[in-house]
Amino acid sequence: MIILTGVSGFIGSCLLTDLNVHGYNRDVVVVDDFYKLYKDKNTDDKTVREWMHRDIFLEWFEKTSQKIDAVIHMGARTDTTLMDIEIFDELNLNYSKRIWQVCARREIPLIYASSAATYGDGSFGFDDDHAIIHKLKPLNPYGESKHQFDLWALAQEQKPPFWIGCKFFNVYGPNEYHKGRMASVIFHTFHQIRNTGCMKLFKSHRQGIKDGHQSRDFIYIKDISDMILYLLHNQHSESGIYNFGTGKARTFVDLAVRTFEAMDVPQNITYIDTPEDIRDSYQYFTEAKMTKMANAGYTKPFWSLEDGVEEYVRQYLKGNKYY
């Protein structure tokens, strides 16, 4: 039996689809806040053994004697604009600690969601080498909560027999309709073009970087799912914290141009000043170092930005469809 938390969310729901495709059906227990009905379409037509609300899951998990083959813990509060540290402590830090402790005690493999937000402004690069993790300084409480759990996990003497912390970079793809302002740049680009016929990008306020040439490591959700399932099935890999990106940064101009093309709309890009309240902390570059994943034996090519945006726009966003 596999436990999947955060199943109603973006990554969790797509991962459940792929688990079903790989034959995991009546042996998956899924966990989330199922009172949030606006996420329901993410889990329509999916097969599970049991739906369990997050408020009762921990007590059940700590007491059950059922055989559990692995826990995939994707549940988290992910709002990077929220400043309420207590909420992040409760949902991202303490909740995750209790899951870890049961997995360690019962020798259950654990894969959990960390975040590239832990890298902060990128001053120390984007290398998932454990030796630099303690130096990182996240820029918001969400990133800090993920960082604190990573540090706590590395410091534990009692660990699950196999564990992976997934530092997700800029993930995009179907099933993020509910995320609002936290949805991917591609999602917002599509809707801005559809509503206005143009796309506004931030000007550059840094010498040597052109307007719109700020760049990110954009990764398609299907690559994320493939990597998680690979590690789930190849537990001979080294445990630890792994980057989940493509290893290739692309500019916002690249993203916008490809979105216009996928929508069959003439390009119309304008530039606006980066708001002053985020200008000093705004990231101009992120790019995951993917050596550790390659050393784990993962060789599947990543979706290119061109192919990923085209599929996302044409097969999902245009028809408001789910994966």
Secondary structure, 3 states (H helix, E strand, C coil): CEEEECCCCHHHHHHHHHHHHCCCCCCEEEEECCCCHHHHHHHCCCCCCEEEEHHHHHHHHHHCCCCCCEEEECCCCCCCCCCCHHHHHHHHHHHHHHHHHHHHHHCCCEEEECCHHHHCCCCCCCCCCHHHHCCCCCCCHHHHHHHHHHHHHHHCCCCCCCEEEEEECEEECCCCHHHHHHCCHHHHHHHHHHHHCCEEEECCCCCCCCCCCCEECEEEHHHHHHHHHHHHHCCCCCCEEEEECCCCCEEHHHHHHHHHHHHCCCCCEEEECCCHHHHCCCCCECCCCCHHHHHCCCCCCCCCHHHHHHHHHHHHHCCCCCC
